[in-house]
Amino acid sequence: MRAIVYESNGDASVLRLVDRPVPEPGPGEVLVRVAVSGVNPTDWKARRATPPPAGWQIPGQDGAGVVEAVGAGVDRHLIGERVWLWEAAWQRPWGTAAEYTVVPVRQAVPLGDASFDVGAALGIPFLTAHRCLTAGETMPGRLHPGALADHTVLVQGGAGAVGNAAIQLARWADATVVATVSSAEKANLAAAAGASFVVNYREQDVVEEVRRIAPDGVHTIVEVSAARNAATDVQVLRAGGAVCVYADDGGGEVTLPIRPLMAPNARWQFVLVYTAPAAAKAQAVADVSAAAAQGGIRVGAEAGLPLHRHPLAATAAAHAAVEHSVVGKVLVTTTGEADAG
């Protein structure tokens, strides 16, 4: 099979297209013929800083494809199943930037009629968004239509991948969603994703606008830049609300006022999808799958998530695009079976 491999850390130039034997699935594993691999910031960050666990690494946590073989103890009826993949390369060398990968069976989730493009976009962004939307004290532990009908959610950075995922999941669960953006172009993307209200923080007062929409404050905040937005978050959070921080854009440290957060019993929840509680992650996988199956998750510019496609041989360019904060979803087509979103 063709695969992208790196053997040392560095910039995108360390990525090489090589021929490797197709791996054999071990006990409890499945072999998946990958159609589309999704690229996330965690991929280039790991490539730069995390030594390959086996002396080599195929990058790519997310992807979608077809089960071709199963290991011992796995139901053979899964062969031929269209699946989406999550955390394929987490503490394992077999990522999704290859024509085949092997993953534990629980990390190959039936995709149903959803496209491979949708499947490759689900993993990290949507599982992260799910955690942000369910970790708060006033938030439900699972999402489904109606679960957030009485909730208002603020998504800081609504045009990003996780921001888009949070908007789509929250709207699928019937929340009122307020998204902040930095430009008219990004405002259009957040609106296309389904945001109920969009605030351009460069032109509008976010506190004033959010308080106008939600006089009692918002139930939870999906936060990409706590260092920049902490003062705003404190002022728009309702009693019992939570700020769920999933990234450190804009700075690695945050200062919080104690008294203004004590009175409403506010919660600051930090989110890393890889180390999220097992039960929470299992629920996220189930809910995200349900949302995709029900048409609640879309990709493409019409869904606020423009697609940027690269062939497997151009994975380095795909990594560079994500590293330079391209707006939208970067996909690597690993076989001729990619399908439109």
C-alpha positions as CSV (number, residue, x, y, z in Angstrom):
1,M,0.0,0.0,0.0
2,R,1.0,3.7,-0.4
3,A,1.3,5.5,2.9
4,I,2.6,8.8,4.2
5,V,5.3,8.3,6.9
6,Y,7.6,10.4,9.0
7,E,10.4,9.0,11.1
8,S,11.5,12.2,12.8
9,N,9.9,15.4,14.0
10,G,10.0,18.6,11.9
11,D,8.1,20.6,9.3
12,A,6.0,19.1,6.6
13,S,9.1,18.2,4.6
14,V,9.6,15.1,6.9
15,L,6.5,13.5,5.4
16,R,7.4,10.9,2.8
17,L,5.2,8.8,0.4
18,V,6.3,5.2,0.7
19,D,5.2,1.7,0.0
20,R,4.4,-0.4,3.0
21,P,2.9,-3.9,3.4
22,V,-0.8,-3.8,4.1
23,P,-1.1,-4.4,7.9
24,E,-2.9,-7.4,9.4
25,P,-5.6,-6.7,11.9
26,G,-4.8,-8.1,15.3
27,P,-7.3,-9.4,17.9
28,G,-10.1,-6.9,18.3
29,E,-9.0,-4.9,15.3
30,V,-10.3,-4.2,11.8
31,L,-8.5,-3.4,8.6
32,V,-10.0,-0.4,6.8
33,R,-9.4,0.6,3.2
34,V,-9.3,4.4,3.7
35,A,-11.1,6.6,1.2
36,V,-10.7,10.0,2.8
37,S,-8.4,11.1,5.6
38,G,-9.2,14.3,7.6
39,V,-6.4,16.6,8.6
40,N,-6.5,18.4,12.0
41,P,-4.2,20.8,13.9
42,T,-3.2,17.9,16.1
43,D,-1.7,16.2,13.1
44,W,0.9,18.8,12.4
45,K,1.5,19.5,16.1
46,A,2.3,15.9,16.7
47,R,4.5,15.8,13.6
48,R,6.5,18.7,15.0
49,A,6.8,17.6,18.6
50,T,5.8,14.0,19.4
51,P,8.5,11.4,18.6
52,P,7.0,8.5,16.5
53,P,6.1,5.7,18.9
54,A,7.4,2.9,16.7
55,G,10.3,4.9,15.1
56,W,7.9,5.8,12.3
57,Q,4.4,7.2,12.1
58,I,1.6,7.4,9.6
59,P,-0.3,10.6,10.5
60,G,-4.0,11.1,10.5
61,Q,-6.5,10.5,13.4
62,D,-9.7,10.9,11.4
63,G,-10.9,9.2,8.2
64,A,-13.5,7.1,6.5
65,G,-13.5,4.0,4.4
66,V,-14.6,0.4,4.1
67,V,-13.8,-2.6,6.4
68,E,-11.8,-5.1,4.4
69,A,-10.8,-7.7,7.1
70,V,-11.3,-8.3,10.8
71,G,-9.1,-9.8,13.5
72,A,-9.8,-12.5,16.0
73,G,-12.9,-11.9,18.1
74,V,-14.5,-9.4,15.6
75,D,-17.8,-10.1,13.9
76,R,-17.1,-10.9,10.2
77,H,-20.3,-9.2,9.2
78,L,-18.4,-6.0,9.6
79,I,-16.5,-6.8,6.4
80,G,-17.8,-4.4,3.7
81,E,-19.2,-1.9,6.2
82,R,-18.7,1.8,5.5
83,V,-17.2,3.3,8.6
84,W,-15.7,6.5,10.0
85,L,-12.6,6.4,12.1
86,W,-11.4,8.3,15.2
87,E,-8.1,8.5,17.0
88,A,-6.5,6.1,14.5
89,A,-3.0,7.4,15.3
90,W,-3.4,8.1,19.0
91,Q,-0.4,6.2,20.6
92,R,-0.4,3.9,17.5
93,P,1.7,4.2,14.3
94,W,-1.2,3.4,11.9
95,G,-2.9,6.7,11.0
96,T,-5.3,7.4,8.2
97,A,-2.9,9.0,5.7
98,A,-2.5,5.7,3.9
99,E,-4.5,3.4,1.6
100,Y,-5.2,1.1,4.6
101,T,-5.1,1.4,8.3
102,V,-5.9,-0.8,11.3
103,V,-7.8,0.3,14.4
104,P,-9.6,-1.2,17.3
105,V,-13.1,-2.2,16.2
106,R,-14.7,0.4,18.5
107,Q,-12.9,3.1,16.6
108,A,-14.4,2.1,13.3
109,V,-18.0,3.3,13.5
110,P,-20.8,2.5,11.0
111,L,-21.2,5.5,8.6
112,G,-24.5,4.5,7.1
113,D,-25.5,6.6,4.1
114,A,-23.4,9.6,5.0
115,S,-20.6,10.4,2.6
116,F,-16.9,9.6,3.2
117,D,-16.3,13.3,3.3
118,V,-18.6,13.7,6.2
119,G,-17.1,10.6,7.9
120,A,-13.6,12.0,7.6
121,A,-14.7,15.3,9.1
122,L,-16.3,13.8,12.3
123,G,-13.6,12.6,14.6
124,I,-11.6,15.3,16.5
125,P,-13.8,18.3,15.7
126,F,-17.2,16.8,16.5
127,L,-16.1,14.7,19.4
128,T,-14.4,17.8,20.9
129,A,-17.5,19.9,20.3
130,H,-19.7,17.3,21.9
131,R,-17.7,17.3,25.0
132,C,-17.9,21.1,25.1
133,L,-21.7,21.0,24.8
134,T,-22.2,18.3,27.5
135,A,-19.6,19.0,30.2
136,G,-21.3,21.9,31.9
137,E,-23.5,21.4,35.0
138,T,-26.6,22.8,33.3
139,M,-26.0,20.7,30.1
140,P,-27.3,17.3,29.3
141,G,-25.0,14.3,29.2
142,R,-26.1,13.3,25.7
143,L,-27.3,15.2,22.6
144,H,-30.3,14.5,20.4
145,P,-33.0,16.6,18.8
146,G,-34.6,18.7,21.6
147,A,-31.9,18.0,24.1
148,L,-30.8,21.7,24.1
149,A,-34.2,23.3,23.3
150,D,-34.1,25.5,26.3
151,H,-30.3,26.3,26.1
152,T,-28.3,29.1,24.7
153,V,-24.8,28.3,23.5
154,L,-22.0,30.8,22.7
155,V,-19.4,29.6,20.2
156,Q,-16.3,31.7,20.2
157,G,-14.8,31.4,16.7
158,G,-17.7,30.0,14.8
159,A,-15.9,29.7,11.5
160,G,-13.3,27.2,12.8
161,A,-13.6,23.4,12.5
162,V,-14.6,22.9,16.1
163,G,-16.7,26.0,16.1
164,N,-18.5,24.7,13.0
165,A,-19.0,21.3,14.6
166,A,-20.3,23.0,17.8
167,I,-22.8,25.0,15.8
168,Q,-24.0,22.0,13.8
169,L,-24.4,19.7,16.9
170,A,-26.0,22.4,19.0
171,R,-28.5,23.3,16.3
172,W,-29.3,19.6,15.7
173,A,-30.1,19.4,19.5
174,D,-32.3,22.6,19.1
175,A,-30.1,25.1,21.0
176,T,-30.1,28.8,20.4
177,V,-26.6,29.4,19.1
178,V,-24.7,32.6,19.1
179,A,-21.4,32.6,17.2
180,T,-18.6,35.1,17.2
181,V,-16.5,35.8,14.1
182,S,-13.9,38.3,12.9
183,S,-15.1,39.1,9.4
184,A,-18.1,39.2,7.1
185,E,-16.9,36.2,5.2
186,K,-16.7,34.2,8.4
187,A,-20.1,35.5,9.5
188,N,-21.5,33.9,6.3
189,L,-19.8,30.6,7.2
190,A,-21.2,30.6,10.7
191,A,-24.7,31.4,9.5
192,A,-24.4,28.6,6.9
193,A,-23.5,26.2,9.7
194,G,-26.8,27.1,11.4
195,A,-25.9,29.8,13.9
196,S,-29.0,31.5,15.2
197,F,-27.1,34.8,15.7
198,V,-23.7,35.9,14.5
199,V,-21.6,38.6,16.1
200,N,-18.6,40.2,14.5
201,Y,-16.4,40.9,17.4
202,R,-14.3,43.4,15.5
203,E,-17.3,45.6,14.8
204,Q,-19.8,44.8,17.6
205,D,-19.7,44.7,21.4
206,V,-20.0,41.0,22.1
207,V,-21.2,41.4,25.7
208,E,-23.9,43.8,24.7
209,E,-25.1,41.6,21.8
210,V,-25.1,38.4,23.7
211,R,-26.9,39.9,26.7
212,R,-29.5,41.3,24.3
213,I,-30.0,37.8,22.9
214,A,-29.8,36.0,26.3
215,P,-30.5,38.5,29.1
216,D,-29.8,35.8,31.7
217,G,-26.6,34.7,30.1
218,V,-25.6,31.7,28.1
219,H,-25.5,28.1,29.4
220,T,-22.2,27.2,28.0
221,I,-19.4,28.7,26.0
222,V,-17.3,26.8,23.4
223,E,-14.0,28.6,23.8
224,V,-11.1,28.7,21.3
225,S,-9.2,31.6,22.8
226,A,-9.6,31.9,26.6
227,A,-6.7,34.2,26.9
228,R,-8.4,36.8,24.7
229,N,-12.0,36.2,25.6
230,A,-12.0,35.5,29.4
231,A,-13.3,39.0,30.3
232,T,-16.1,38.6,27.8
233,D,-16.9,35.1,28.9
234,V,-17.2,36.1,32.5
235,Q,-19.8,38.8,31.7
236,V,-22.1,36.7,29.5
237,L,-22.2,33.4,31.5
238,R,-25.4,32.6,33.3
239,A,-25.6,31.0,36.8
240,G,-24.3,27.5,36.7
241,G,-22.8,28.0,33.3
242,A,-19.6,26.6,31.9
243,V,-16.7,27.9,29.7
244,C,-15.3,24.9,27.8
245,V,-11.8,25.6,26.6
246,Y,-10.5,23.3,23.8
247,A,-7.6,25.4,22.4
248,D,-5.1,28.0,23.4
249,D,-5.3,30.3,20.4
250,G,-4.1,33.8,21.3
251,G,-2.2,32.7,24.4
252,G,-1.3,29.9,26.7
253,E,-2.4,31.5,30.0
254,V,-5.6,33.0,31.3
255,T,-6.4,35.2,34.2
256,L,-9.8,34.9,35.9
257,P,-11.6,37.2,38.4
258,I,-12.6,35.0,41.4
259,R,-15.6,36.8,42.9
260,P,-17.5,37.4,39.7
261,L,-17.2,33.6,38.9
262,M,-18.0,32.5,42.5
263,A,-21.4,34.1,42.6
264,P,-22.8,32.2,39.6
265,N,-21.0,29.0,40.5
266,A,-19.4,29.1,37.1
267,R,-17.3,26.3,35.8
268,W,-14.2,26.4,33.6
269,Q,-13.8,23.1,31.8
270,F,-10.7,22.2,29.8
271,V,-11.2,19.8,27.0
272,L,-8.8,17.4,25.2
273,V,-10.6,14.8,23.2
274,Y,-7.8,12.1,23.6
275,T,-8.0,12.0,27.4
276,A,-11.7,12.7,27.8
277,P,-13.5,10.3,30.2
278,A,-14.2,7.0,28.5
279,A,-18.0,7.2,29.1
280,A,-18.2,10.7,27.8
281,K,-16.3,9.8,24.7
282,A,-18.4,6.7,24.0
283,Q,-21.5,8.9,24.3
284,A,-20.0,11.4,22.0
285,V,-19.3,8.7,19.4
286,A,-22.9,7.5,19.6
287,D,-24.4,11.0,19.4
288,V,-22.2,12.2,16.6
289,S,-23.0,9.0,14.6
290,A,-26.7,9.7,15.2
291,A,-26.4,13.3,14.1
292,A,-24.6,12.2,10.9
293,A,-27.2,9.5,10.2
294,Q,-30.0,11.9,10.6
295,G,-28.5,14.5,8.3
296,G,-27.6,16.9,11.1
297,I,-24.0,17.1,10.0
298,R,-23.0,18.5,6.7
299,V,-19.7,19.6,5.0
300,G,-18.9,22.0,2.2
301,A,-19.2,25.7,1.8
302,E,-23.0,25.4,2.1
303,A,-22.5,24.0,5.6
304,G,-20.0,26.7,6.6
305,L,-17.1,24.3,6.1
306,P,-15.4,24.7,2.8
307,L,-13.5,21.6,1.6
308,H,-9.9,21.7,0.5
309,R,-8.9,18.4,-1.2
310,H,-5.4,17.0,-1.6
311,P,-4.2,13.7,-3.1
312,L,-2.3,11.3,-0.8
313,A,1.0,12.4,-2.4
314,A,0.3,16.0,-1.4
315,T,-0.3,15.3,2.3
316,A,2.6,17.7,3.1
317,A,0.6,20.5,1.4
318,A,-2.5,19.5,3.3
319,H,-0.6,19.7,6.6
320,A,0.8,23.1,5.6
321,A,-2.7,24.4,4.8
322,V,-4.0,23.4,8.3
323,E,-0.8,24.8,10.0
324,H,-1.5,28.1,8.3
325,S,-5.1,28.2,9.5
326,V,-6.9,27.7,6.3
327,V,-10.7,28.2,6.8
328,G,-12.6,25.0,6.3
329,K,-11.8,21.3,6.3
330,V,-8.7,19.8,4.7
331,L,-9.2,16.3,3.3
332,V,-6.7,13.9,1.8
333,T,-8.1,11.5,-0.8
334,T,-6.3,8.2,-0.3
335,T,-8.1,6.1,-3.0
336,G,-10.3,6.7,-5.9
337,E,-13.4,6.2,-3.8
338,A,-13.8,9.6,-2.1
339,D,-17.3,11.0,-2.5
340,A,-18.7,14.4,-2.3
341,G,-20.0,15.9,0.9
